[in-house]
Amino acid sequence: MKALPTQERAQKKRQAILDAAQLEFTEKDYEKTTAKSITARAGVATGTFYQYFTNKEEVLLVLTQARFDYLQESIIQPDINTLHASDHTDIRELFKIVVILIYEFHENDPGFHQVLEHRRSMDSALNTLIEKGESVLMDRTKQFVCMFNCKDPDTIAFCLFAMAEGLVHRHVFTPSNVTKSEVIDLGVELLSSYFEKLNNK
């Protein structure tokens, strides 16, 4: 990948290209998107694209990395002393924060998420990047699970990650009469109940 620009004006142009590319990938379809269509939407010359990126595959990688960076920075590891307090408020509040974050992460641009899911099977570099990002999130989940000194933390972390991701995916991408708030509230209750029981032992 090409070096990041240091001047503010260049940084803004690069970001404009990234923003335009995400819209193009989502609205026009990835295969139909070109450097020319991206720069036309961004309001810059086509040659400007190649100052910052080699091709649209690289742009997709940069956008994907930014998504995972945002998630990883937003999910803060809790204080173990707070989690082991006598009531369940903190555990449920933690799960609610995380579930809302994951839900809104998918809800804000479901089309782009589907582009990534479709492209990863055809782009090994993209698939590797997504797997790496998911692995970091799984490690964060395992760190949380290990705070409770429970047996088989790997399996519990896997199930927890799959349940949280699954309920969000199902509701965001599949029509349903169940409301967002209902999914989040009941999902939080289900996810947190296991750890509340551990906390009582």
PETA-V767350 format. One record per pair of residues at least 24 apart in sequence whose C-alpha atoms are under 7 Angstrom apart, sorted by sequence separation. I is the first residue (numbers start at 1). GAP is how many residues later the second one is. D is the distance in whole Angstrom. If there is no record, write none. Layout:
BEGIN
[[I GAP D] [I GAP D]]
END
This chain:
BEGIN
[[17 25 5] [16 26 6] [14 38 7] [18 41 7] [18 45 7] [2 50 6] [2 51 6] [61 65 6] [68 65 6] [72 65 7] [99 65 7] [103 65 6] [107 65 6] [80 67 6] [100 84 7] [26 85 5] [99 85 7] [26 86 5] [25 87 7] [26 89 7] [22 90 7] [96 92 6] [95 93 6] [92 96 6] [95 97 7] [92 100 6] [91 101 6] [88 108 6] [84 115 6]]
END
